[in-house]
Amino acid sequence: MITGLADTTVVLHIFRKYAPAREWLDNQAMLPGFTSISWLEVMYGAPGKVAQAQSKAILSRFELVHLTQADQEWAMQQIEQLRLSHGVSINDCLIASVAHRLQVPLYTHNLKHMRVLLGDTLPQKPY
């Protein structure tokens, strides 16, 4: 059962050995899920094979959550409504769509865009 989702920023902080991020993760009773979009972002940003392997090891700790057709349709609506006025990105919309569908917190440092997409209750700064 998914009780929350970790955004790409959280995993990148863990990868970079940022102490507050690692402590936050270690103190979670249940690890949050992670969207396939964030998985792609992390792997895309890995600068080489070693970093890619390290990223995969970190990512394997999270439950991977794939998007549904409904998630994609919701994200498309958000892009149409909010791209020009608020600058939300495709990936922000796709990641937020899963939190919206599951009605679980999205742990992120991108509160500016995620609050526009999800309101004030779902996006949470984890540390």
Backbone torsions as a table, in degrees:
resi	resn	phi	psi	omega
1	MET	NA	127.8	179.0
2	ILE	-82.9	124.7	178.2
3	THR	-107.3	-5.2	178.8
4	GLY	-179.0	169.1	178.4
5	LEU	-126.4	137.3	174.1
6	ALA	-94.3	134.5	178.4
7	ASP	-84.8	168.4	-179.7
8	THR	-55.2	-39.5	-177.8
9	THR	-59.1	-37.5	-178.6
10	VAL	-66.0	-45.9	-179.0
11	VAL	-66.3	-37.1	177.6
12	LEU	-64.1	-37.2	176.7
13	HIS	-65.8	-38.6	177.4
14	ILE	-65.0	-44.5	178.6
15	PHE	-58.4	-39.9	-178.4
16	ARG	-82.4	7.3	176.8
17	LYS	61.3	35.7	177.1
18	TYR	-73.4	116.0	-171.1
19	ALA	-54.1	-46.9	179.4
20	PRO	-59.9	-35.4	179.3
21	ALA	-68.8	-43.7	-179.9
22	ARG	-66.0	-40.4	178.1
23	GLU	-64.4	-43.7	178.4
24	TRP	-58.3	-47.2	-178.5
25	LEU	-63.3	-43.6	-179.2
26	ASP	-64.1	-25.1	-178.4
27	ASN	-93.0	4.3	178.8
28	GLN	-80.3	125.5	177.2
29	ALA	-63.3	-42.2	175.1
30	MET	-126.4	128.7	179.6
31	LEU	-66.1	140.4	177.3
32	PRO	-70.1	162.5	173.6
33	GLY	-79.9	-179.5	-175.7
34	PHE	-150.3	130.1	-176.9
35	THR	-79.0	157.1	176.9
36	SER	-63.4	-27.4	177.9
37	ILE	-67.7	-45.3	177.4
38	SER	-64.8	-36.9	176.1
39	TRP	-56.9	-46.9	179.8
40	LEU	-62.8	-41.8	179.6
41	GLU	-62.1	-44.6	-179.4
42	VAL	-64.5	-47.5	-178.0
43	MET	-66.6	-36.0	178.1
44	TYR	-63.5	-36.0	-177.5
45	GLY	-81.3	-9.4	-179.7
46	ALA	-67.8	124.3	-172.9
47	PRO	-78.7	-9.2	-178.9
48	GLY	-166.9	-178.5	-177.1
49	LYS	-63.2	-40.1	-179.7
50	VAL	-64.2	-48.7	179.0
51	ALA	-63.6	-35.7	178.0
52	GLN	-64.1	-43.0	178.3
53	ALA	-65.4	-40.4	177.8
54	GLN	-64.5	-40.8	178.7
55	SER	-62.8	-44.8	179.5
56	LYS	-62.1	-37.2	178.3
57	ALA	-63.7	-42.6	177.9
58	ILE	-66.6	-46.2	-178.0
59	LEU	-62.7	-30.0	-177.8
60	SER	-67.2	-14.4	177.8
61	ARG	-76.1	-20.5	-177.4
62	PHE	-98.7	152.7	172.6
63	GLU	-80.6	125.5	-179.0
64	LEU	-80.1	129.8	-179.6
65	VAL	-117.2	120.0	179.6
66	HIS	-88.4	154.0	177.3
67	LEU	-75.9	151.2	173.9
68	THR	-105.2	171.8	175.9
69	GLN	-60.9	-40.0	179.3
70	ALA	-63.1	-38.0	176.8
71	ASP	-60.2	-46.0	-178.3
72	GLN	-65.0	-39.4	178.2
73	GLU	-66.2	-40.6	177.1
74	TRP	-61.7	-44.4	179.5
75	ALA	-62.0	-39.3	178.7
76	MET	-62.6	-41.0	177.8
77	GLN	-63.3	-40.2	-179.1
78	GLN	-66.6	-41.0	177.3
79	ILE	-59.5	-46.0	-178.9
80	GLU	-62.1	-40.4	-175.7
81	GLN	-83.6	-31.6	-167.0
82	LEU	-120.7	-9.5	-176.2
83	ARG	-60.1	-51.5	-175.4
84	LEU	-73.5	-36.5	-176.3
85	SER	-82.7	-30.6	-173.7
86	HIS	-125.8	-5.7	175.9
87	GLY	72.3	23.0	178.8
88	VAL	-67.5	147.0	-178.3
89	SER	-97.7	168.0	176.7
90	ILE	-57.3	-50.4	-176.8
91	ASN	-64.5	-37.9	176.0
92	ASP	-57.8	-45.8	-178.7
93	CYS	-64.7	-41.7	-179.3
94	LEU	-67.5	-42.7	178.2
95	ILE	-64.9	-46.2	-179.6
96	ALA	-62.7	-30.5	-177.7
97	SER	-60.7	-34.9	-179.7
98	VAL	-71.2	-43.3	176.6
99	ALA	-61.8	-39.5	178.0
100	HIS	-62.2	-47.4	-178.9
101	ARG	-62.8	-45.7	-176.0
102	LEU	-82.7	-14.2	-176.9
103	GLN	54.5	49.9	177.9
104	VAL	-123.0	158.1	178.0
105	PRO	-62.7	145.1	171.8
106	LEU	-109.9	111.8	-179.5
107	TYR	-83.7	114.2	-172.2
108	THR	-152.5	161.0	171.2
109	HIS	-105.7	-0.1	178.3
110	ASN	-95.1	60.0	-177.1
111	LEU	-68.3	-30.5	-178.0
112	LYS	-55.7	-52.1	-177.4
113	HIS	-82.9	-36.9	-176.3
114	MET	-70.1	-31.2	176.1
115	ARG	-69.2	-34.3	176.2
116	VAL	-63.4	-39.8	-176.9
117	LEU	-79.2	-37.4	-170.0
118	LEU	-116.1	-4.7	-175.3
119	GLY	86.3	-171.4	-174.7
120	ASP	-86.5	-11.7	-172.6
121	THR	-93.4	-35.1	-174.6
122	LEU	-82.4	-44.1	179.0
123	PRO	-74.4	131.5	179.9
124	GLN	-136.9	136.0	174.0
125	LYS	-77.6	121.7	-171.5
126	PRO	-77.0	-25.9	-177.2
127	TYR	-157.0	NA	NA
